[in-house]
């Protein structure tokens, strides 16, 4: 009887180690956040050089202590004249609360500028998951007073 238990334990031990390793890997894996940025309203007299590359998406950690918080950023791509830009943030830590936002970097000087967009509510992704979130920019404006 003792031999059977010992033999069973020896045979099952590698499977238990493999299963534990898989579980730990799944918890510590990485995911992707991607989507489209839809631009609804563009106004002003100084947005001539504005492109999708002037939009930045930031994915920010909400869970870690302040000194250990991570932040991932990417620049949008695409044709701004279509009022649609794409983004993809790679290597987002799985099973950690985060939020995502989009911001604008104005290439020209503006006396008055405005940027309004929605943000992703706090969420988590699973290991190796791709989360698709589409932003809506309700206003981009850059005006130079003459």
Phi, psi and omega per residue, in radians:
X1 nan -0.790 3.126
X2 -1.091 -0.629 3.130
X3 -1.142 -0.688 3.134
X4 -1.130 -0.734 3.127
X5 -1.140 -0.792 3.129
X6 -1.080 -0.782 3.137
X7 -1.118 -0.748 3.101
X8 -1.078 -0.741 3.138
X9 -1.111 -0.763 -3.134
X10 -1.119 -0.699 -3.136
X11 -1.264 -0.596 -3.100
X12 -1.466 -0.399 -3.074
X13 -0.989 -0.829 3.107
X14 -1.058 -0.643 3.103
X15 -1.149 -0.699 3.127
X16 -1.155 -0.711 3.120
X17 -1.141 -0.748 3.115
X18 -1.071 -0.809 -3.124
X19 -1.100 -0.731 3.124
X20 -1.135 -0.723 3.128
X21 -1.097 -0.705 3.107
X22 -1.111 -0.741 -3.134
X23 -1.122 -0.763 3.129
X24 -1.142 -0.688 3.131
X25 -1.141 -0.694 -3.135
X26 -1.125 -0.629 -3.132
X27 -1.261 -0.522 -3.047
X28 -1.811 0.197 -3.104
X29 -1.266 -3.077 -3.106
X30 -2.162 2.740 3.109
X31 -2.314 -2.995 -3.106
X32 -2.329 2.450 3.004
X33 -2.049 2.212 -3.094
X34 -2.530 2.925 3.079
X35 2.914 -2.901 -3.142
X36 -2.039 2.519 3.046
X37 -1.874 1.988 3.124
X38 -1.669 2.213 -3.112
X39 -1.817 2.092 -3.063
X40 -1.606 -0.783 -3.011
X41 -2.341 2.128 3.095
X42 -2.123 2.225 -3.133
X43 -2.574 2.955 3.141
X44 1.905 2.972 -3.069
X45 -1.906 0.206 -3.085
X46 -2.418 0.698 3.087
X47 -1.888 0.320 -3.074
X48 -0.962 -0.620 -3.103
X49 -1.749 0.146 -3.098
X50 -1.282 2.283 3.132
X51 -2.321 3.058 3.059
X52 -1.020 -0.555 3.141
X53 -1.127 -0.206 3.081
X54 -1.513 -0.003 3.086
X55 -1.821 2.301 -3.124
X56 -2.106 2.291 3.047
X57 -1.811 2.310 -3.141
X58 -2.127 2.249 3.036
X59 -1.891 2.142 -3.006
X60 -2.148 2.359 3.095
X61 -1.150 2.385 3.084
X62 -1.982 -0.122 -2.943
X63 -1.801 -0.641 -3.018
X64 -1.291 2.776 3.021
X65 -1.035 2.623 -3.056
X66 -0.859 -0.680 -3.088
X67 -1.282 -0.222 -3.116
X68 -2.030 0.148 -3.105
X69 -1.170 2.441 3.100
X70 -1.825 2.753 3.123
X71 -2.569 2.301 3.110
X72 -2.084 2.369 3.126
X73 -2.274 2.700 3.054
X74 -2.612 2.708 3.095
X75 -1.682 2.400 3.128
X76 -1.234 2.768 3.114
X77 -2.253 2.868 3.070
X78 2.204 -2.966 -3.110
X79 -1.851 1.886 -3.068
X80 -1.053 -0.485 -3.119
X81 -1.132 -0.375 3.092
X82 -1.457 -0.146 -3.087
X83 1.069 0.551 3.045
X84 -2.427 2.236 3.071
X85 -2.233 2.673 -3.136
X86 -1.969 2.709 3.060
X87 -2.558 2.754 3.062
X88 -2.631 2.130 3.085
X89 -1.889 2.026 -3.114
X90 -1.649 2.825 2.993
X91 1.065 0.776 3.059
X92 -1.482 2.175 -3.118
X93 -1.022 2.323 -3.139
X94 -1.358 2.698 3.050
X95 1.051 0.480 3.090
X96 -2.192 2.333 3.124
X97 -1.170 2.380 3.102
X98 -2.613 2.936 2.991
X99 -2.318 2.832 3.129
X100 -2.285 2.532 3.118
X101 -2.499 2.828 3.089
X102 -2.125 2.477 3.130
X103 -2.382 2.880 -3.114
X104 -2.042 2.473 2.996
X105 -1.987 1.886 -3.072
X106 -1.360 2.140 -3.079
X107 -1.320 -0.394 -3.121
X108 -1.975 2.757 3.074
X109 -1.160 2.529 3.139
X110 -2.333 2.263 2.984
X111 -1.310 -0.637 3.056
X112 -2.298 2.176 3.072
X113 -2.351 2.653 -3.113
X114 -2.577 2.446 3.080
X115 -2.520 2.136 3.136
X116 -2.291 2.258 -3.131
X117 -2.649 2.781 3.059
X118 -1.444 3.014 3.128
X119 -2.355 2.772 3.092
X120 -1.391 2.220 3.086
X121 -1.115 2.794 -3.136
X122 -0.958 2.337 -3.111
X123 -2.661 3.074 3.055
X124 -2.364 2.738 3.000
X125 -2.154 2.742 3.097
X126 -1.517 2.883 3.116
X127 -1.001 2.279 3.100
X128 1.156 0.227 3.115
X129 -1.445 2.619 2.985
X130 -1.973 2.082 3.101
X131 -1.755 2.222 3.088
X132 -1.782 2.133 3.081
X133 -2.333 2.173 3.124
X134 -1.751 2.186 3.088
X135 -1.501 2.644 2.966
X136 -2.107 2.072 3.046
X137 -1.640 1.996 -3.084
X138 -1.477 -0.334 -3.138
X139 -2.804 2.295 2.924
X140 -2.246 2.157 -3.109
X141 -2.500 2.382 3.052
X142 -2.515 2.044 -3.081
X143 -2.217 2.328 3.009
X144 -1.835 2.220 3.100
X145 -1.369 2.437 -3.108
X146 -1.838 nan nan
